Amino acid sequence: MSALDSDRASAPRLADLSVGDELATMHKFPDEAQLFLYSAASHNPHRIHYDREYARFEGHEDIIVHGPLQGAWLTQYVTDWAGPRARLLGVTWQNRASGLAGEELVYSGTVTSVDSESGVVELEIAEHTSDGRLLMPATARVRLPTASD
């Protein structure tokens, strides 16, 4: 089986989806080095994202995970699930609480709508801590390949 065939086999099939289907979870473990590198790559010099003492000085429990990085991981969660032939139509999220360095972040989702004619699937997704604290509720719209594609 080629890599392309493997990707197709693991991607969801539109005909097999139903409202209420749950997506497999994804886990991320942000660490200090990763957050420092993201700060550099995104030109974000705010020290709460890489300097523990300064983050605590500002009243945070620990180094804070960047909101845009968390949003990128939510997007990755959807595109990984949908597969390479799908098209991401949109993702929205809200920052409700801060993720911290060293904390396990858990991504989950549920199918909320399936349009078999257009191939558009709507998802309710979220980022939580491993103890269930909601960090980012989100929604996504994806167009999966239809039988005619």
C-alpha positions in Angstrom: 0.0 0.0 0.0 1.4 3.4 -1.0 1.5 6.4 1.4 -1.3 8.0 -0.5 -3.4 4.9 -0.2 -2.7 4.7 3.5 -3.8 8.4 3.9 -7.0 7.6 2.0 -7.7 4.6 4.2 -7.3 6.5 7.4 -9.3 9.6 6.3 -13.0 9.6 7.2 -15.4 8.6 4.5 -18.4 10.9 4.1 -20.8 8.0 3.7 -19.7 6.6 7.0 -20.2 9.8 9.1 -23.1 10.6 11.3 -24.0 13.5 13.6 -22.7 12.6 17.0 -19.6 10.7 15.8 -16.6 11.4 18.0 -13.2 12.1 16.7 -10.2 10.3 18.2 -8.4 12.6 20.7 -5.0 14.2 20.1 -2.5 15.1 22.8 0.1 17.8 23.0 2.8 18.4 25.6 4.1 21.9 25.2 7.5 22.4 26.8 9.7 25.4 27.5 11.9 25.0 24.5 9.0 24.7 22.1 7.4 27.8 23.5 10.6 29.7 23.3 11.0 28.7 19.7 7.4 29.6 18.9 8.0 33.0 20.5 11.0 33.5 18.2 9.3 32.3 15.1 6.2 34.4 15.7 8.2 37.5 16.7 6.4 37.5 20.1 8.8 38.9 22.7 6.4 38.7 25.7 8.3 37.0 28.4 5.3 35.2 29.9 5.8 32.6 27.0 9.4 31.6 27.9 10.5 33.1 31.2 9.0 31.3 34.2 10.1 33.9 36.8 8.6 36.7 34.8 5.4 34.8 34.1 5.0 34.4 37.9 5.9 38.0 38.5 2.9 38.9 36.2 0.7 36.6 38.3 0.6 33.5 36.1 1.0 30.0 37.6 3.7 29.1 35.0 4.9 29.9 31.4 1.8 30.5 29.2 1.2 28.6 25.9 0.6 31.1 23.1 -3.1 31.4 22.1 -2.2 31.3 18.3 -0.2 28.1 18.9 -3.2 26.5 20.6 -5.3 27.6 17.6 -2.8 26.1 15.2 -3.0 22.8 17.1 -6.8 22.9 16.9 -6.5 23.4 13.1 -4.0 20.6 12.9 -6.4 18.3 14.8 -9.1 18.9 12.2 -6.8 18.6 9.1 -5.2 15.5 10.5 -8.6 13.9 11.0 -10.0 15.0 7.6 -7.1 13.7 5.6 -5.1 15.1 2.7 -7.9 15.2 0.1 -10.2 17.3 2.4 -10.4 21.1 2.4 -10.5 23.1 5.6 -13.3 25.7 5.1 -12.9 27.4 8.5 -12.0 27.2 12.1 -13.1 29.5 14.9 -12.0 29.3 18.6 -12.3 31.3 21.8 -9.5 31.6 24.4 -11.2 30.8 27.7 -8.2 29.9 29.9 -4.4 29.6 29.6 -2.5 26.4 28.9 0.8 26.1 30.7 4.2 24.7 29.9 4.5 21.0 30.8 0.7 20.6 30.9 -0.9 17.9 28.8 -3.4 19.4 26.3 -6.2 17.2 25.0 -8.1 17.8 21.7 -11.4 16.3 21.1 -14.3 16.7 18.7 -17.8 15.7 17.6 -19.5 15.7 14.2 -22.4 18.2 14.4 -23.6 18.2 10.7 -23.0 16.2 7.6 -24.1 17.4 4.1 -23.7 14.4 1.8 -24.4 16.5 -1.4 -21.7 19.1 -0.8 -19.4 17.0 1.4 -19.4 19.7 4.1 -19.0 18.4 7.6 -19.3 20.6 10.7 -17.4 19.8 13.9 -17.5 21.0 17.5 -14.0 20.7 18.8 -12.2 21.7 22.0 -8.9 21.9 23.8 -8.9 20.8 27.4 -6.3 20.1 30.0 -5.9 16.4 31.0 -8.0 17.1 34.1 -10.9 18.4 32.0 -10.5 22.2 32.3 -11.8 23.8 29.1 -9.2 26.1 27.4 -10.6 26.6 23.9 -14.0 25.7 22.6 -14.1 25.7 18.8 -15.9 24.9 15.6 -14.7 23.8 12.2 -16.1 23.2 8.7 -14.4 20.8 6.4 -15.3 19.6 2.9 -14.6 15.9 2.5 -14.3 14.3 -0.9 -17.7 13.1 -2.3 -18.4 10.1 -4.4 -18.1 12.2 -7.5 -14.6 13.6 -6.5 
